[in-house]
Amino acid sequence: MTTNTHVVRAACPHDCPDTCAMHVTVENGVAIKVQGDADHPTTKGVLCTKVSRYTERTYHPDRLLHPLKRVGPKGSGEFVRVSWDEALDEIATRLGAIAAREPEAILPYSYAGTMGFVQGESMAARFFNKLGASDLDRTICASAGAAGLRYTYGAGVGMHVEHFVDSKLILIWGSNPITSSVHFWAIAQEAKRRGAKLIAIDPYRSLTAEKCHQHIALLPGTDAALALGMMHVLIAEDLVDHEYIARHTVGYSELKGRVRRYTPARVAEICGIPEETVTTLAREYASAKPAAIRLNYGMQRAKGGGQATRAVACLPALIGAWRDPAGGLLMSTSGYAPVDVAAQARPDLRARQDKPARTVNMSAIGDALCHPGDDVFGPKIEALVVYNSNPVAVAPESSKVAAGFAREDLFTVVLEHFQTDTADYADFVLPATTQLEHLDIHKAYGHTYLLANNPAIAPLGESKPNSEIFRLLARRMGWQEPCFSDTDDQLAAQSIHWSDARMAGSDWETLKRDGWIRYDLPEAPFANGQFYTPSGKCEFYSERMREEGFDPLPDWVPPYESVASNPELAERYPLAMISPPARNFLNSSFVNVDSLRASIGEPTLDIHPKDAAPRGISDGANVRIFNDRGTLSAKARVTEKAREGVVVGLSIWWKKLAPDGKNANEVTSQQLTDLGRAPTFYDCLVDVAPV
């Protein structure tokens, strides 16, 4: 037998800043190996443990390969196999009937199950725009931080990640890159070998914090106070770059007034750290040249998350760190991609152009699904189409989410690879292709490359790409617009403004052939200003924020739930809980891959010895974590990795795969952040007791 082996250029689809370039080895039509592209400057041939086992996920024995229709109670997971024709006909009929009466009673629910433009919000967005459905405010991960960066820099823009290797001081702030960005961690380790100092700022002594020179374990939700305290020291001790400030910033005098009240003593009290730590950190930051900050999204998941991002983002401009390629800040680079959103989503398809669509915040989907509808909220949600997401597991205040999905009068369609917690509540489950089976185009938010994903194998079973599913539904609806016949190649080509100078004359065919291209950007992107703001400067003071009713200067916004800000609640629930990602999970993806779940073992809760002892909790004991919103169980790990007063539950488990059928989102709330209307997963008080 002749063996046909070839390698296909691909890209990792998952919600991770690294967006790896991949090579998929295919033998006789079967993907046998997934590897990092050795030539890609950030991937460098390396994939994380999760994605290196991607074939295990694609060929998983539980993979959904045929359309399913519910026959049991919602949540029971009881389905029968049906044909695509039967599924599509009934879905189109049900959605069409609702749309004829009240289109905004239909809601899409999706996020970053794939980060690709084609299988994300291209044909799907066109479908829901033509239908006249409600809009989904996609806030569940990064919108608070994105808003903070947008008001400060004008977009999600920052350093080239490769240049961190030459930094002399790296603040790893609200990030655990060993878990969430292994390629940045490799760069930071090389910088460390070259003499750089690494400082982790995180309430939890994560795997990354353990390997840094210093760990500053501040209280959750206090990052803005620490940044403002650093500014106080920088300005009071005249450690700022006056020339850079004068030429490339707006609002320095107003900022000086704001930070006067953030003395090191006050900041130390707010953050729960020594006063000396604040002063020393500011001085080291000013003296190390170049100094860089790797900021991530953990610190924006509290009430003041948007302002916290703004406060940290102001620091590099104060000391002129942007002058050097190895100085500045990286939280996101997604704003560099010249994306043609209108061409992707085609908002012109909406019949009502005279008013905006009703918008529903995905981070409050529990309340939204349980709402009866009124003149303020809008119509009751009658139909939900879920793709690229698992809200029953990942959305906050999980008991309300499950209650909403359990409504017998809610028509629910789920596009999925596996029978997730959410799929159990569907009326129809439609089998979607994985990244190895479809075409896509990807920007990154942790580096400055655009990537192509070429399909490596034929779709398994009867699975179809998201784009094709929505094409078929559009056809069933009888729509004649040519855009509903666009191929995936055409969708990919339409996703980017290829004439933009940052694309350096490239096009989709070139990208598809080569796998990736680097944006044409300066090595030190803001050495000469040229921020993406209206002023072209780093905006310490944002006139746009003032016009929109926000505080135009960065400030510390106390958490909804903390011992200091809510003492009455803290009397009953005195422990702050955060739930960062477990190393081998990615949100709720990969939880059902047996080898990866086995590496985690079972749900755990890290608790400081001084919090465990008075509660009679010993290491390895089963404990109950609870507040007014819900309760869950986990195995206690008594450890000083968790600072006193804070417990840490590494997440997110599929509820059905957890011993008690619950996960950390039983206790998180649906309250939203100051900017960006994002969730407040790490703004959560609980108590813990032995079972």
NORPEKA-V865174 format. One line per field, one symbol per residue. ss: DSSP state (2 for helix, 1 for strand, 0 for the rest). psi: psi as a letter, one per 20 degrees, with the letter a starting at -180 (. if undefined). burial: I if it has 24 or more other C-alpha atoms within 12 Angstrom, else O. A space follows every 10 residues. Layout:
ss=???
psi=???
burial=???
This chain:
ss=0000111111 1000000000 1111111001 1111110000 0000000022 2202222200 0000000111 0000000011 1002222222 2222222222 2222211111 0000000000 0022222222 2001111000 0022222222 2220000000 2222220011 1110002222 0222222222 2220001111 1001002222 0001110000 0022222222 2222220000 0222222211 0222222220 0002222222 2000222222 2222222000 1111102222 0000222222 2222222200 2220000111 0002220010 2222202220 0000000011 1222222222 0001000100 0011111000 2222000222 2222200000 1111110000 0022200111 1100222001 1100000011 1110000000 0001022222 2222220000 0222200222 2222010000 2220000222 2222011100 0000000000 0000000110 1022222000 0010000000 0000002222 2200111100 1000010010 0002222222 0001111022 2222200000 0111111001 1111111100 0100011100 1000222000 0002220000 0100000010 0000111111 0
psi=pppoprpppa qpirmqhhmq pqpoppoljp oippqqohip hhgkjpqrhg hikhhhggkp hjppiqqqpp iaqpihkorq prrgggghgg ghgghhgghh gnhjippqoq ckhqjqhgid mehghgghgh hkrqqponii gjhghggggg hgiirnqbqp hhihhjqhpo onokqmhhgi mhhghhghhg hghjjqpppp ophpnrhghh jrhqpomrqq jjhhggghhg ggggghjljr nhggghhjrp kghhgghgih imqhgghhgg ikrqhhgggg gggghhhpoq qqpoqaihij lrgkhghggg ghhhghhhjk hihqhjqbqo gqjhihpmpn ghhghmiiip hniiqqqppp phikhghghi pipahghaqp phqpopqkrm hhhiqrmhhh ghgghiphjo ppppprhrmr gghhjqhppp pqqrhijrqr pprrjialqq qqopphrqpq cjqqqgghgh ghghghijqi phhiiprhgg gghiiqnhiq hiiljrrghg ghgihqqpqn qqhnhkhkck rjrhijrpng pohggghjjr piqqrpoqqg orhghmhghh hhnipppqmr qqgjqocjqi hjoghghhhh erproppqhi hggijkprpi qprppqaiha qrqrppooqj hpqpipqoop apqphiiqhj krahihirrj qrrgqilrrl hkmoprrpqq .
burial=OOOOOOIIII IIIIIIIIII IIIIIIOOOI IIIIIIIOOI IIIIOIIIII IIIIIIIIIO OOIIIIIIII OOOIIOIOIO OIOIOOIIOI IIOIIIOIIO OIIIIIIIII IIIIIIIIII IIIIIIIIII IIIIIIIIII IIIIIIIIII IIIIIIIIII IIIIIIIIII IIIIIIIIII IIIIIIIIIO IIOOOIIIII IIIIIIIIII OIOIIIIIII IIIIIIIIII IIIIIOOOII IOOIIOIIII IIOOIIOIII OIIIIIIIOI IIIOIOIIIO IIIIIIOIII IIIIIIIIII IIIIIIIIII IIIIIIIIII IIIIIIIIII IIIIIIIIIO IOIIIIIIII OOOOOOIIII IIIIIIIIII IOOOOOOIII IIIIIIIIII IIIIIIIIII IIIIIIIOOI IIIIIIIIII IIIIIIIIII IIIIIIIIII IIIIIIIIII IIIIIIIIII OIIIIIIIII IIIIOIIOOO OOIIIIIIII IIIIIIIIOO OIIOOIIIOO IIOIIIIIIO IIIIIIIIII IIIOIOIIII IIOOIOOOOO IIIIIIIIII IIIIIOOOOO OOIIIIIIII IIIIIIIIII IIIOOIIOOI OIIIIIIIIO IIOOOOIIIO IIIIIIIOII IIIIIIIIII IIIIIIIIII IIIIIIIIOO IIIIIIIIII IIIIIIIIII IIIIIIIIII O
